[in-house]
Amino acid sequence: MPRTSLQAEAVRAVTARLSDVEPRSPAGRQPVHTCYVPADRVTPATIADWGAQALAALDEHAPDGLADVLDLAPDVAGAVDARVRAKLEREPVEDLRVDFEDGYGARPDDEEDADAERTAHVVRDWLRDGAAPPRFGLRMKSFDTEVSRERGIRTLDVFLTALGGAPEGFVITFPKVTSVAQVEVFGDVLDLFGLPLRFEVQVETTRSIVDPQGRLAIPRFLEAGRGRVTGLHFGTYDYTAGCGLGAAHQHLAHGACDFARNVMQVSAAGTGVELSDGSTNVLPVGDDVHEGWRTHYRLARRSLAHGFYQGWDLHPAQLVTRYAAVHAFHLEGVEADARRLRAYVARAGGSVLDEPATAQALSTSFLRALDCGALDEDEIHRTTGLTVTELRALARRE
């Protein structure tokens, strides 16, 4: 029996005030995008229409595939083309917001009331018919002013009343947050509904990164949300404008955006809160479809490389490059990632000695590929030698 100097009771007394650290992962499937559709344009056919328009753009502007347009690697180009088309046919939209904020603007009260009630009925019909995307919800107006605050709460009330509750997959987007008080009050408002409501905080202002006292704001937002906050969504143009950037420099790849996203990332790490990057206003329309696609694809790949697995899409044709980016990202790394994962499971030697955290990241990446349709279960098992159940266990470090 080895000798020790410390008394066990004394050690327990000293460490009693500490609690175990239990990092949380996002619950369930995270969508690869959120499609923002102005409320007055939401119809029963919106989801099908977005898919049809994306397929039509693909047929017209890339009839021979996306390889040359996007400079895809030859070994994945064919698979990307096939999987993008299959995704657009099967599930074109993974997440949709009925937008009552910037995309909708200020309308007469009776008009916004009517749109809130009508779009809730549309969503209710999607749910009834099994046509709803995996995630959906609305973006309300901000709490910036008394007028927008009252209007936003009323719209939410009309919508939820007509919807008849908070179904699975429903989420509210809370824009332009500037203070902890706004998050606290919004949580109190949601309590009044008596429903299990969740919301995303849109990071669109400099005060949602650093507060007036010089403190990081997001950790306090998450605490004030009392477990209701499910995501942080970056708002490109409001944020860059708030930083004083000129129009030519207001884009996702600017260093100011990188700083904000880094703060979002470290603040949300281990909380189970999902991250979403912002949008690009360079749309693939008119005579600039290829340029719009290249811009969107490049920015989506950049976001993925930085650990932001979700982004905003504002136009149906952006679905083409959203799925091309996501599928190419996963397919290009599948063989190398599978080798590392197999070696970790077998505890084999090699030039790279991976830690449990890396095995967790590798397995999570394969699960993301499965969720979005980049890989199926058979392909994952063939390359990794692991079942989906085993991957989930590794992702949870079990």
Residue pairs with C-beta under 8 A, 6 or more apart in sequence:
21 270
23 269
23 270
24 270
24 271
24 272
25 272
25 364
25 395
25 396
26 230
26 272
26 273
26 274
27 272
29 134
29 371
30 274
30 309
30 310
30 368
30 371
31 94
31 95
31 133
31 134
31 135
31 310
32 94
32 309
32 310
32 311
32 322
32 323
32 326
32 372
33 94
33 95
33 310
33 311
33 312
33 313
33 319
33 322
34 95
34 96
34 97
34 135
34 173
34 233
34 276
34 310
34 311
34 312
34 313
35 50
35 93
35 95
35 96
35 97
35 312
35 313
35 314
35 319
36 97
36 99
36 103
36 139
36 279
36 312
36 313
36 314
37 46
37 96
37 97
37 98
37 99
37 103
38 99
38 103
38 104
39 98
39 99
39 100
39 104
39 112
39 115
39 116
39 119
39 138
40 104
40 107
40 115
42 98
42 119
42 122
43 49
43 122
44 122
44 125
44 126
46 96
46 122
47 92
47 93
47 96
47 126
47 131
47 133
48 92
48 131
49 316
50 92
50 93
50 316
50 319
51 88
51 89
51 92
51 93
51 316
51 319
53 316
53 317
54 88
54 92
54 316
54 317
54 319
54 320
55 85
55 88
55 89
57 284
57 289
57 316
57 317
57 320
58 66
58 84
58 85
58 88
58 320
61 69
61 284
61 289
61 290
61 293
62 69
62 320
65 77
65 78
65 81
66 72
66 77
66 80
66 81
66 84
66 293
66 320
66 324
67 74
67 77
67 81
69 290
69 293
69 294
70 293
70 294
70 297
70 321
70 324
70 328
72 80
72 324
72 328
73 328
73 332
76 327
76 328
76 331
76 332
79 327
79 331
80 324
80 327
80 328
80 331
83 323
83 327
83 373
83 374
84 320
84 323
84 324
84 327
86 373
87 323
87 327
87 372
87 373
88 319
88 320
88 323
90 373
91 133
91 134
91 373
92 316
92 319
93 133
93 319
94 133
94 134
94 135
94 372
95 133
95 134
95 135
95 136
95 310
96 133
96 135
96 136
96 137
97 136
97 137
97 138
97 139
97 173
98 119
98 123
98 136
98 137
98 138
98 139
98 159
99 138
99 139
100 112
100 115
100 116
100 138
100 139
100 140
100 141
100 152
100 155
101 139
101 140
101 141
101 142
101 173
101 175
102 175
103 139
103 314
104 112
104 115
107 115
109 151
109 154
112 151
112 155
113 154
113 155
113 158
116 155
116 158
116 159
116 162
117 158
117 159
117 162
119 138
119 159
120 158
120 159
120 160
120 161
120 162
120 163
121 162
123 132
123 136
123 163
124 162
124 163
124 164
125 131
126 132
126 133
126 136
127 167
132 169
133 169
134 169
135 169
135 170
135 171
136 169
136 170
136 171
137 170
137 171
137 172
137 173
138 155
138 156
138 159
138 172
138 173
139 172
139 173
139 175
139 202
140 152
140 153
140 155
140 156
140 172
140 173
140 174
140 175
141 148
141 149
141 151
141 152
141 155
141 175
142 148
142 149
142 152
142 174
142 175
142 176
142 177
143 149
143 152
143 174
143 176
143 177
143 182
143 185
143 186
144 176
144 178
153 189
156 172
156 189
157 193
160 166
160 193
160 195
163 170
165 195
166 193
166 195
166 196
166 197
170 197
170 198
171 198
171 199
171 200
171 230
171 231
172 190
172 197
172 198
172 199
172 200
173 199
173 200
173 202
173 233
174 182
174 183
174 186
174 199
174 200
174 201
174 202
175 202
175 204
175 235
176 202
176 204
176 205
176 235
176 238
177 183
177 201
177 202
177 203
177 204
177 205
177 208
177 221
178 205
178 207
178 208
179 207
179 211
180 211
180 217
180 220
180 221
180 224
183 201
183 221
183 224
183 225
183 229
184 224
186 199
187 224
187 225
187 226
187 228
190 197
190 199
190 228
197 228
198 228
198 229
198 230
199 225
199 228
199 229
199 230
200 229
200 230
200 231
200 232
200 233
200 276
201 208
201 218
201 221
201 225
201 229
201 231
201 232
201 233
202 232
202 233
202 234
202 235
203 209
203 218
203 232
203 233
203 234
203 235
203 239
203 260
203 264
204 234
204 235
204 238
204 239
204 242
205 238
205 239
205 242
206 239
206 242
206 243
207 217
208 217
208 218
208 221
209 216
209 217
209 218
209 259
209 260
209 263
209 264
210 216
210 217
210 263
211 217
211 220
216 263
216 267
218 232
218 263
218 264
218 267
218 268
219 267
221 229
222 229
222 267
222 268
222 271
222 273
229 273
230 273
230 274
231 273
231 274
231 275
231 276
231 310
232 264
232 267
232 268
232 273
232 274
232 275
232 276
233 276
233 278
233 312
234 257
234 260
234 261
234 264
234 275
234 276
234 277
234 278
234 308
235 278
236 250
236 251
236 252
236 257
236 278
236 279
236 280
237 250
237 278
237 279
237 281
239 256
239 257
239 260
239 278
240 249
240 250
240 251
240 254
240 256
240 257
241 250
243 256
245 254
245 256
251 257
251 280
251 299
252 277
252 278
252 279
252 280
252 299
252 302
252 303
253 299
253 302
257 278
258 306
261 275
261 277
261 306
261 308
264 275
265 275
265 306
265 307
265 308
268 274
268 275
274 310
275 307
275 308
275 309
275 310
276 308
276 310
276 311
276 312
277 299
277 303
277 308
277 310
277 311
277 312
278 311
278 312
279 311
279 312
279 313
279 314
280 295
280 296
280 299
281 314
282 288
282 291
282 292
282 295
282 296
283 292
283 314
283 315
283 317
283 318
284 290
284 291
284 292
284 293
284 296
284 315
284 317
284 318
284 320
284 321
285 292
285 315
285 317
289 317
292 317
292 318
293 317
293 320
293 321
296 318
296 321
296 322
296 325
297 321
297 324
297 325
299 311
300 311
300 321
300 322
300 325
300 326
301 325
301 328
301 329
303 309
303 311
304 325
304 326
304 329
305 329
309 368
311 322
313 319
313 322
323 372
323 373
326 372
326 374
327 372
327 373
327 374
329 374
330 365
330 368
330 369
330 372
330 374
330 375
331 369
331 374
331 375
333 365
334 369
334 375
334 379
334 383
335 383
337 362
337 365
337 366
338 366
338 383
338 384
340 352
340 354
340 358
340 362
341 359
341 362
341 363
341 366
341 384
341 386
341 394
342 348
342 384
342 385
343 349
343 350
343 352
343 354
344 354
344 358
344 359
344 362
345 359
345 385
345 386
345 394
354 362
356 397
359 394
360 394
360 395
360 396
360 397
362 394
363 386
363 391
363 392
363 394
363 395
364 395
366 375
366 380
366 384
366 391
367 388
367 391
367 392
367 395
369 375
369 380
370 376
370 377
370 380
370 388
377 387
377 388
380 386
380 388
380 391
381 387
381 388
384 391
386 394
